[in-house]
Amino acid sequence: MTQDVSDAFVKQFESEVHMTFQRMGSTIRNTIRTKTGVKGTSTTFQVAGTGTAGSKNRHGQVPIMNASRTPVECTVADRYAGEYIDKLDELKVNHDERDVASKTVAGAMGRDVDDILLEAFDASANSNNNATATTWTAAAAPIAWMEIAGNTPLPFDGRLYFVVCWEAWGDLLDIDEFSNADYVAGDRLWFEGVSAKKWLGFNWYPHERLDLDSGNDKKQFLYHHDAVGHAIGADMSLDISWQGKEQANLAVGRMSHGAVVIDDTGIIEMIYDIT
């Protein structure tokens, strides 16, 4: 590392990147199952299958549920986000510029986490997935999704989430039953910037990186915390090194992780018309 970079700056920059990543990195990460400290290139998540109780005769055998426990394999991959920083001496005394650089690295890593998780959501093959684009203009439309979820084995245990596009979030705010505090209060949940809502048994929140399905339609997901697994081999870390040919310092964020659908019954996809 170049002698022009002080240890104090490096430590401060690393600290800012980590704080920024925790604050504005991944929105979805804290809403699903997470396994850290994964060794090797893959790990497994256990499926929490459902069972049925039964009766037994006096001195008879207890009925065995034979609930599914088939493990699901999740592959982890190394991911990187690099940023060249010129004139680092100026950054040592310019808090704003250092903050911009730290947000660039941390933001890229956070978006990568959410993209990988959303890709896993999209792999769900739930029979309730709806490919017909809809728009929410009244409470009856989202209530219909509550009814769909209610008729599945999904538990309404406070860990059901509904990630929606910003167009849907805007339409929801026009629905009195959703936005009016007389019906439901707005609570800050796991991220800053937007007051997520608890309504109809779901934790609702908007996300900007939901993929287009076709044309002007976006994919949205209703899911349970236990339905998707996020495996982390190495959490986000940062390295700064001097690059002689580029005459700049290279800040590299890196993370080893992957995601997988654990249980298809816990993820339902719907298409939203954003026209």
ROVO-724656 format. One record per atom (N, C-alpha, C): x, y, z; residue in one letter. Coordinates in pm, whole numbers. Layout:
BEGIN
      xx      yy      zz  mifi
       X       Y       Z     a
...
# end
This chain:
BEGIN
      xx      yy      zz  mifi
      85    -119       0     m
       0       0       0     m
      88     124       0     m
      46     226     -74     t
     125     347     -81     t
     141     412      56     t
     258     472      77     q
     283     537     204     q
     201     664     221     q
     138     712     111     d
      57     832     120     d
     -75     807     193     d
    -111     681     211     v
    -237     648     276     v
    -210     617     421     v
    -266     693     511     s
    -244     669     653     s
    -331     556     702     s
    -283     487     804     d
    -363     380     865     d
    -494     435     919     d
    -490     559     969     a
    -611     620    1024     a
    -718     636     916     a
    -675     677     795     f
    -772     693     688     f
    -831     558     648     f
    -746     458     635     v
    -792     326     594     v
    -895     273     693     v
    -866     286     822     k
    -958     238     923     k
   -1090     315     920     k
   -1079     446     899     q
   -1200     528     894     q
   -1284     493     772     q
   -1218     473     658     f
   -1288     440     535     f
   -1357     303     548     f
   -1285     206     601     e
   -1344      73     621     e
   -1464      80     714     e
   -1452     158     820     s
   -1562     172     915     s
   -1684     233     848     s
   -1661     335     765     e
   -1773     401     697     e
   -1840     308     598     e
   -1762     227     527     v
   -1819     132     431     v
   -1907      31     504     v
   -1857     -22     614     h
   -1933    -123     689     h
   -2061     -63     746     h
   -2053      58     800     m
   -2173     121     855     m
   -2274     151     746     m
   -2225     196     630     t
   -2313     226     518     t
   -2378      99     467     t
   -2301     -10     460     f
   -2356    -137     413     f
   -2466    -186     506     f
   -2445    -172     635     q
   -2546    -215     731     q
   -2670    -125     725     q
   -2650       3     698     r
   -2760      98     702     r
   -2839      99     571     r
   -2770      99     456     m
   -2839     116     329     m
   -2806       5     230     m
   -2753    -105     280     g
   -2715    -213     190     g
   -2832    -293     141     g
   -2858    -406     205     s
   -2965    -496     161     s
   -3092    -471     240     s
   -3204    -459     169     t
   -3333    -446     234     t
   -3389    -582     271     t
   -3367    -681     186     i
   -3434    -811     199     i
   -3362    -903     298     i
   -3234    -884     315     r
   -3151    -979     390     r
   -3208   -1016     527     r
   -3261    -919     599     n
   -3309    -945     735     n
   -3450   -1004     739     n
   -3508   -1033     623     t
   -3643   -1086     620     t
   -3648   -1236     589     t
   -3532   -1300     575     i
   -3528   -1441     537     i
   -3431   -1519     626     i
   -3428   -1651     607     r
   -3334   -1734     683     r
   -3191   -1708     636     r
   -3101   -1692     732     t
   -2962   -1664     700     t
   -2870   -1760     775     t
   -2775   -1814     704     k
   -2673   -1901     764     k
   -2537   -1839     736     k
   -2462   -1811     841     t
   -2330   -1750     827     t
   -2221   -1852     856     t
   -2098   -1816     822     g
   -1984   -1902     849     g
   -1981   -2028     766     g
   -2037   -2022     646     v
   -2041   -2140     558     v
   -1900   -2173     510     v
   -1863   -2299     520     k
   -1733   -2346     473     k
   -1751   -2416     338     k
   -1657   -2393     249     g
   -1663   -2457     118     g
   -1751   -2378      21     g
   -1796   -2446     -84     t
   -1869   -2380    -191     t
   -2020   -2396    -182     t
   -2068   -2471     -83     s
   -2213   -2488     -70     s
   -2248   -2529      71     s
   -2376   -2519     102     t
   -2429   -2564     230     t
   -2573   -2609     208     t
   -2638   -2657     312     t
   -2776   -2703     298     t
   -2866   -2636     400     t
   -2991   -2618     361     f
   -3096   -2571     450     f
   -3198   -2683     463     f
   -3247   -2705     584     q
   -3346   -2807     607     q
   -3486   -2754     581     q
   -3565   -2831     508     v
   -3704   -2794     483     v
   -3787   -2827     606     v
   -3865   -2731     652     a
   -3954   -2755     766     a
   -4088   -2802     712     a
   -4100   -2931     687     g
   -4221   -2986     628     g
   -4340   -2982     722     g
   -4460   -2996     665     t
   -4582   -3000     746     t
   -4621   -3144     774     t
   -4691   -3167     886     g
   -4734   -3300     924     g
   -4880   -3300     964     g
   -4936   -3418     978     t
   -5076   -3434    1016     t
   -5085   -3522    1140     t
   -5158   -3474    1239     a
   -5177   -3551    1362     a
   -5286   -3655    1342     a
   -5282   -3759    1422     g
   -5383   -3865    1414     g
   -5408   -3925    1551     g
   -5493   -4022    1556     s
   -5526   -4087    1683     s
   -5459   -4224    1688     s
   -5464   -4288    1806     k
   -5411   -4422    1821     k
   -5498   -4501    1919     k
   -5497   -4629    1903     n
   -5569   -4716    1996     n
   -5491   -4732    2125     n
   -5557   -4778    2229     r
   -5491   -4804    2356     r
   -5377   -4904    2333     r
   -5258   -4866    2378     h
   -5135   -4944    2361     h
   -5092   -4953    2214     h
   -5158   -4878    2128     g
   -5118   -4879    1987     g
   -5001   -4784    1962     g
   -4953   -4783    1841     q
   -4839   -4699    1806     q
   -4883   -4558    1771     q
   -4798   -4462    1807     v
   -4823   -4322    1773     v
   -4809   -4304    1622     v
   -4903   -4238    1557     p
   -4892   -4217    1412     p
   -4771   -4128    1379     p
   -4696   -4168    1280     i
   -4576   -4095    1238     i
   -4614   -3999    1125     i
   -4573   -3874    1137     m
   -4611   -3772    1037     m
   -4536   -3788     906     m
   -4409   -3832     912     n
   -4325   -3840     793     n
   -4317   -3704     721     n
   -4305   -3598     800     a
   -4292   -3465     741     a
   -4161   -3456     662     a
   -4169   -3385     550     s
   -4052   -3373     462     s
   -3937   -3304     533     s
   -3820   -3362     525     r
   -3699   -3301     581     r
   -3585   -3303     478     r
   -3624   -3310     352     t
   -3523   -3316     246     t
   -3442   -3187     244     t
   -3311   -3193     260     p
   -3230   -3071     262     p
   -3218   -3009     123     p
   -3207   -2877     120     v
   -3191   -2802      -4     v
   -3050   -2746      -9     v
   -2980   -2769    -118     e
   -2843   -2723    -130     e
   -2838   -2580    -181     e
   -2749   -2501    -121     c
   -2730   -2362    -162     c
   -2582   -2341    -195     c
   -2555   -2295    -314     t
   -2418   -2269    -358     t
   -2379   -2125    -329     t
   -2259   -2105    -278     v
   -2209   -1970    -254     v
   -2104   -1934    -359     v
   -2099   -1808    -393     a
   -2004   -1760    -493     a
   -1939   -1632    -443     a
   -1817   -1608    -489     d
   -1744   -1487    -449     d
   -1789   -1370    -536     d
   -1821   -1259    -471     r
   -1870   -1141    -542     r
   -1780   -1021    -504     r
   -1755    -934    -600     y
   -1663    -822    -578     y
   -1723    -692    -632     y
   -1684    -582    -571     a
   -1718    -449    -621     a
   -1599    -358    -595     a
   -1532    -312    -703     g
   -1412    -231    -689     g
   -1435     -87    -731     g
   -1358       3    -670     e
   -1367     145    -702     e
   -1229     208    -692     e
   -1182     266    -803     y
   -1055     339    -800     y
   -1077     475    -734     y
    -983     512    -648     i
    -992     640    -578     i
    -864     718    -603     i
    -874     822    -685     d
    -758     906    -714     d
    -743    1015    -609     d
    -620    1066    -598     k
    -590    1177    -507     k
    -642    1148    -367     k
    -602    1034    -316     l
    -654     990    -187     l
    -613    1085     -75     l
    -503    1158     -97     d
    -462    1253       7     d
    -573    1356      33     d
    -643    1398     -75     e
    -750    1495     -58     e
    -866    1434      20     e
    -892    1305      -5     l
   -1003    1240      63     l
    -980    1231     212     l
    -853    1228     252     k
    -824    1214     395     k
    -875    1333     475     k
    -889    1446     407     v
    -936    1564     478     v
   -1071    1611     426     v
   -1129    1538     333     n
   -1257    1577     275     n
   -1361    1471     307     n
   -1436    1494     414     h
   -1532    1394     461     h
   -1636    1361     355     h
   -1686    1464     284     d
   -1792    1441     187     d
   -1746    1348      75     d
   -1627    1369      23     e
   -1578    1286     -87     e
   -1552    1144     -40     e
   -1500    1130      81     r
   -1479     996     135     r
   -1611     924     153     r
   -1712     998     197     d
   -1844     941     217     d
   -1904     894      85     d
   -1882     971     -21     v
   -1932     932    -153     v
   -1868     801    -197     v
   -1737     789    -179     a
   -1667     667    -219     a
   -1713     547    -138     a
   -1733     566      -8     s
   -1777     455      76     s
   -1916     409      38     s
   -2004     504       6     k
   -2140     467     -34     k
   -2141     394    -168     k
   -2048     428    -256     t
   -2041     361    -386     t
   -2012     213    -370     t
   -1914     180    -286     v
   -1877      40    -264     v
   -1986     -34    -188     v
   -2030      25     -76     a
   -2130     -41       7     a
   -2262     -59     -66     a
   -2301      41    -143     g
   -2426      32    -217     g
   -2423     -78    -321     g
   -2310     -92    -390     a
   -2298    -198    -491     a
   -2310    -336    -428     a
   -2246    -355    -313     m
   -2254    -485    -247     m
   -2395    -512    -195     m
   -2460    -410    -143     g
   -2596    -427     -94     g
   -2693    -462    -205     g
   -2680    -396    -319     r
   -2768    -427    -432     r
   -2744    -568    -484     r
   -2619    -611    -478     d
   -2587    -747    -521     d
   -2656    -850    -433     d
   -2659    -825    -302     v
   -2728    -916    -211     v
   -2875    -927    -248     v
   -2940    -812    -265     d
   -3083    -814    -297     d
   -3110    -877    -433     d
   -3024    -852    -532     d
   -3044    -912    -663     d
   -3038   -1064    -656     d
   -2943   -1116    -579     i
   -2930   -1261    -565     i
   -3051   -1319    -493     i
   -3101   -1249    -392     l
   -3218   -1297    -319     l
   -3343   -1291    -407     l
   -3360   -1184    -483     l
   -3476   -1172    -572     l
   -3471   -1277    -682     l
   -3352   -1311    -728     e
   -3338   -1417    -828     e
   -3385   -1550    -770     e
   -3356   -1573    -642     a
   -3403   -1694    -577     a
   -3556   -1693    -565     a
   -3613   -1579    -526     f
   -3759   -1567    -519     f
   -3822   -1607    -651     f
   -3762   -1559    -759     d
   -3818   -1581    -893     d
   -3813   -1727    -935     d
   -3733   -1808    -866     a
   -3721   -1950    -901     a
   -3833   -2033    -839     a
   -3918   -1971    -758     s
   -4027   -2044    -694     s
   -4126   -2097    -797     s
   -4175   -2218    -773     a
   -4272   -2280    -865     a
   -4405   -2302    -794     a
   -4446   -2205    -713     n
   -4571   -2216    -639     n
   -4689   -2219    -735     n
   -4783   -2308    -710     s
   -4900   -2321    -798     s
   -4990   -2198    -790     s
   -4973   -2114    -688     n
   -5053   -1991    -675     n
   -4991   -1872    -747     n
   -4875   -1890    -810     n
   -4816   -1780    -886     n
   -4915   -1731    -991     n
   -4925   -1599   -1005     n
   -5022   -1541   -1097     n
   -4950   -1462   -1204     n
   -4963   -1506   -1329     a
   -4894   -1441   -1440     a
   -4977   -1329   -1503     a
   -5098   -1307   -1453     t
   -5185   -1202   -1507     t
   -5160   -1072   -1432     t
   -5120    -968   -1505     a
   -5089    -840   -1441     a
   -5214    -776   -1385     a
   -5203    -726   -1263     t
   -5315    -660   -1198     t
   -5271    -525   -1143     t
   -5368    -444   -1104     t
   -5343    -315   -1040     t
   -5432    -305    -918     t
   -5379    -248    -810     w
   -5456    -235    -686     w
   -5519     -96    -680     w
   -5649     -91    -699     t
   -5721      35    -692     t
   -5815      40    -572     t
   -5833     -73    -506     a
   -5918     -80    -388     a
   -5867    -191    -298     a
   -5912    -191    -173     a
   -5862    -288     -75     a
   -5892    -432    -113     a
   -5996    -452    -194     a
   -6036    -589    -228     a
   -5925    -666    -299     a
   -5842    -596    -378     a
   -5737    -665    -454     a
   -5629    -724    -363     a
   -5567    -645    -275     p
   -5468    -707    -184     p
   -5533    -802     -84     p
   -5658    -778     -47     i
   -5726    -871      43     i
   -5738   -1008     -22     i
   -5757   -1010    -154     a
   -5765   -1138    -225     a
   -5636   -1218    -209     a
   -5521   -1149    -202     w
   -5394   -1219    -183     w
   -5380   -1269     -40     w
   -5437   -1197      54     m
   -5442   -1248     191     m
   -5520   -1379     195     m
   -5631   -1385     121     e
   -5713   -1505     119     e
   -5639   -1621      53     e
   -5564   -1591     -53     i
   -5485   -1696    -119     i
   -5383   -1753     -23     i
   -5310   -1663      47     a
   -5210   -1709     143     a
   -5276   -1783     259     a
   -5393   -1737     301     g
   -5461   -1800     413     g
   -5507   -1942     383     g
   -5527   -1973     256     n
   -5570   -2107     217     n
   -5454   -2199     184     n
   -5334   -2160     225     t
   -5215   -2244     211     t
   -5163   -2277     351     t
   -5062   -2363     361     p
   -5005   -2393     495     p
   -4925   -2280     556     p
   -4915   -2164     490     l
   -4835   -2054     543     l
   -4888   -2006     677     l
   -4804   -1998     779     p
   -4849   -1947     909     p
   -4849   -1794     912     p
   -4956   -1736     965     f
   -4960   -1592     985     f
   -4900   -1563    1123     f
   -4768   -1570    1128     d
   -4696   -1563    1255     d
   -4614   -1436    1270     d
   -4645   -1334    1188     g
   -4570   -1209    1194     g
   -4447   -1209    1106     g
   -4419   -1321    1037     r
   -4300   -1330     952     r
   -4336   -1349     805     r
   -4454   -1300     769     l
   -4495   -1297     628     l
   -4464   -1159     572     l
   -4405   -1156     454     y
   -4365   -1031     391     y
   -4426   -1018     252     y
   -4442    -894     209     f
   -4489    -867      73     f
   -4402    -756      18     f
   -4311    -791     -75     v
   -4224    -691    -136     v
   -4289    -648    -267     v
   -4311    -517    -280     v
   -4386    -464    -393     v
   -4304    -358    -466     v
   -4340    -332    -591     c
   -4273    -227    -667     c
   -4323     -91    -617     c
   -4251      13    -651     w
   -4287     146    -603     w
   -4420     193    -660     w
   -4453     146    -780     e
   -4582     183    -837     e
   -4696     124    -754     e
   -4679      -1    -710     a
   -4780     -63    -626     a
   -4787       6    -490     a
   -4669      44    -436     w
   -4666     114    -307     w
   -4743     245    -315     w
   -4725     316    -426     g
   -4799     440    -446     g
   -4949     416    -453     g
   -4989     310    -522     d
   -5132     277    -530     d
   -5187     235    -394     d
   -5106     163    -317     l
   -5150     123    -183     l
   -5176     244     -95     l
   -5093     347    -109     l
   -5110     467     -28     l
   -5238     542     -62     l
   -5295     513    -180     d
   -5423     572    -218     d
   -5541     493    -163     d
   -5513     376    -105     i
   -5619     294     -46     i
   -5632     332     101     i
   -5747     379     139     d
   -5767     432     273     d
   -5737     329     381     d
   -5776     204     359     e
   -5756     101     459     e
   -5608      73     483     e
   -5524     106     386     f
   -5380      83     399     f
   -5308     204     460     f
   -5345     323     416     s
   -5268     441     452     s
   -5323     516     573     s
   -5450     497     603     n
   -5512     571     712     n
   -5472     512     847     n
   -5418     595     934     a
   -5373     548    1065     a
   -5488     496    1150     a
   -5611     532    1114     d
   -5725     478    1187     d
   -5741     328    1165     d
   -5687     280    1050     y
   -5692     137    1019     y
   -5564      65    1060     y
   -5451     124    1021     v
   -5323      59    1048     v
   -5214     165    1063     v
   -5134     154    1165     a
   -5027     252    1190     a
   -4905     217    1106     a
   -4829     318    1068     g
   -4704     296     996     g
   -4591     272    1094     g
   -4518     164    1077     d
   -4407     131    1167     d
   -4278     120    1088     d
   -4172     177    1143     r
   -4041     152    1083     r
   -3998      13    1124     r
   -3960     -64    1024     l
   -3924    -202    1053     l
   -3773    -219    1045     l
   -3723    -281     942     w
   -3583    -323     938     w
   -3494    -231     855     w
   -3549    -126     794     f
   -3463     -40     713     f
   -3512     104     725     f
   -3427     198     688     e
   -3459     339     701     e
   -3512     393     570     e
   -3579     505     576     g
   -3619     577     455     g
   -3767     569     426     g
   -3829     454     448     v
   -3971     436     419     v
   -4036     368     537     v
   -4153     417     576     s
   -4227     350     682     s
   -4298     229     623     s
   -4248     112     652     a
   -4312     -10     607     a
   -4441     -30     686     a
   -4533    -105     628     k
   -4664    -123     689     k
   -4689    -267     729     k
   -4753    -284     843     k
   -4806    -413     882     k
   -4956    -409     854     k
   -5001    -494     760     w
   -5141    -491     717     w
   -5180    -628     665     w
   -5296    -675     705     l
   -5351    -802     659     l
   -5262    -920     696     l
   -5180    -904     799     g
   -5092   -1012     840     g
   -4958   -1014     770     g
   -4931    -915     683     f
   -4804    -907     609     f
   -4725    -784     651     f
   -4593    -793     636     n
   -4504    -677     645     n
   -4481    -629     502     n
   -4542    -517     467     w
   -4533    -464     331     w
   -4415    -367     321     w
   -4341    -375     211     y
   -4235    -276     187     y
   -4205    -268      38     y
   -4164    -150     -11     p
   -4134    -134    -153     p
   -3988    -164    -183     p
   -3961    -200    -308     h
   -3823    -226    -351     h
   -3808    -182    -495     h
   -3693    -121    -524     e
   -3672     -62    -657     e
   -3614    -158    -759     e
   -3574    -279    -718     r
   -3502    -367    -810     r
   -3584    -490    -850     r
   -3714    -480    -843     l
   -3799    -589    -889     l
   -3797    -592   -1041     l
   -3775    -709   -1098     d
   -3757    -723   -1242     d
   -3887    -700   -1318     d
   -3871    -651   -1440     l
   -3985    -645   -1532     l
   -4019    -785   -1577     l
   -4147    -817   -1578     d
   -4191    -946   -1630     d
   -4198    -941   -1782     d
   -4270    -848   -1833     s
   -4276    -821   -1978     s
   -4341    -686   -1995     s
   -4293    -608   -2090     g
   -4351    -477   -2112     g
   -4342    -390   -1989     g
   -4458    -350   -1938     n
   -4464    -261   -1823     n
   -4512    -331   -1697     n
   -4488    -459   -1685     d
   -4531    -536   -1569     d
   -4410    -572   -1482     d
   -4427    -565   -1350     k
   -4319    -597   -1258     k
   -4358    -714   -1168     k
   -4257    -794   -1131     k
   -4279    -908   -1044     k
   -4277    -863    -898     k
   -4371    -915    -820     q
   -4377    -890    -676     q
   -4388   -1025    -606     q
   -4348   -1027    -477     f
   -4342   -1155    -407     f
   -4402   -1146    -268     f
   -4489   -1239    -240     l
   -4542   -1264    -107     l
   -4466   -1384     -55     l
   -4403   -1373      62     y
   -4318   -1483     106     y
   -4309   -1492     258     y
   -4271   -1609     304     h
   -4249   -1631     446     h
   -4099   -1632     475     h
   -4064   -1588     593     h
   -3924   -1580     635     h
   -3848   -1710     612     h
   -3910   -1824     635     d
   -3840   -1953     629     d
   -3834   -2013     488     d
   -3892   -1944     389     a
   -3904   -2003     256     a
   -3779   -1987     170     a
   -3692   -1893     206     v
   -3571   -1865     128     v
   -3451   -1864     221     v
   -3341   -1922     174     g
   -3219   -1925     253     g
   -3109   -1841     191     g
   -3037   -1768     276     h
   -2922   -1688     232     h
   -2799   -1741     304     h
   -2709   -1801     229     a
   -2588   -1859     285     a
   -2472   -1763     267     a
   -2398   -1737     375     i
   -2286   -1643     371     i
   -2159   -1714     413     i
   -2065   -1727     320     g
   -1936   -1784     353     g
   -1845   -1682     417     g
   -1844   -1563     360     a
   -1767   -1451     415     a
   -1850   -1326     397     a
   -1880   -1256     506     d
   -1961   -1135     496     d
   -1880   -1024     431     d
   -1948    -914     402     m
   -1885    -805     330     m
   -1760    -754     403     m
   -1650    -746     330     s
   -1526    -692     383     s
   -1464    -601     278     s
   -1362    -525     318     l
   -1304    -425     230     l
   -1153    -431     234     l
   -1093    -406     118     d
    -947    -400     108     d
    -910    -279      24     d
    -806    -208      65     i
    -757     -93     -11     i
    -611    -117     -45     i
    -577    -107    -174     s
    -440    -130    -217     s
    -401     -31    -327     s
    -273       2    -329     w
    -221      95    -428     w
    -195      23    -559     w
    -244      81    -669     q
    -226      25    -803     q
    -132     118    -880     q
      -7      71    -896     g
      95     157    -956     g
      62     202   -1096     g
      18     109   -1184     k
      -9     145   -1323     k
    -124     244   -1335     k
    -221     228   -1247     e
    -336     319   -1250     e
    -311     446   -1171     e
    -202     445   -1089     q
    -171     559   -1003     q
    -295     600    -922     q
    -355     499    -864     a
    -475     520    -781     a
    -483     410    -679     a
    -560     434    -578     n
    -587     331    -479     n
    -716     259    -517     n
    -714     127    -504     l
    -831      45    -540     l
    -898      -5    -413     l
   -1022      38    -392     a
   -1102     -10    -280     a
   -1192    -121    -332     a
   -1180    -240    -275     v
   -1256    -356    -322     v
   -1342    -412    -210     v
   -1472    -411    -231     g
   -1563    -480    -141     g
   -1580    -623    -190     g
   -1587    -717     -98     r
   -1601    -857    -140     r
   -1691    -930     -41     r
   -1757   -1031     -95     m
   -1850   -1109     -13     m
   -1872   -1243     -82     m
   -1880   -1350      -5     s
   -1907   -1483     -58     s
   -2044   -1526      -6     s
   -2140   -1542     -98     h
   -2275   -1575     -54     h
   -2359   -1632    -169     h
   -2476   -1680    -135     g
   -2568   -1735    -233     g
   -2706   -1749    -170     g
   -2807   -1776    -253     a
   -2944   -1788    -204     a
   -3014   -1903    -275     a
   -3116   -1958    -208     v
   -3189   -2070    -264     v
   -3331   -2071    -209     v
   -3424   -2122    -289     v
   -3561   -2145    -242     v
   -3561   -2271    -156     v
   -3608   -2259     -33     i
   -3615   -2374      57     i
   -3749   -2446      42     i
   -3855   -2368      29     d
   -3989   -2425      23     d
   -4074   -2343     -72     d
   -4113   -2402    -186     d
   -4193   -2332    -286     d
   -4327   -2284    -230     d
   -4382   -2355    -133     t
   -4512   -2316     -80     t
   -4506   -2184      -5     t
   -4385   -2139      28     g
   -4370   -2015     104     g
   -4343   -1893      22     g
   -4346   -1901    -113     i
   -4322   -1785    -199     i
   -4428   -1783    -309     i
   -4503   -1676    -317     i
   -4604   -1661    -421     i
   -4570   -1536    -502     i
   -4562   -1553    -633     e
   -4529   -1442    -722     e
   -4655   -1385    -786     e
   -4662   -1253    -793     m
   -4770   -1188    -866     m
   -4712   -1080    -955     m
   -4783   -1049   -1062     i
   -4738    -950   -1160     i
   -4821    -823   -1145     i
   -4750    -711   -1140     y
   -4819    -583   -1122     y
   -4806    -497   -1248     y
   -4918    -442   -1293     d
   -4921    -356   -1411     d
   -4885    -214   -1367     d
   -4773    -162   -1415     i
   -4727     -30   -1372     i
   -4762      81   -1472     i
   -4844      49   -1572     t
   -4882     153   -1670     t
   -4977     252   -1607     t
# end
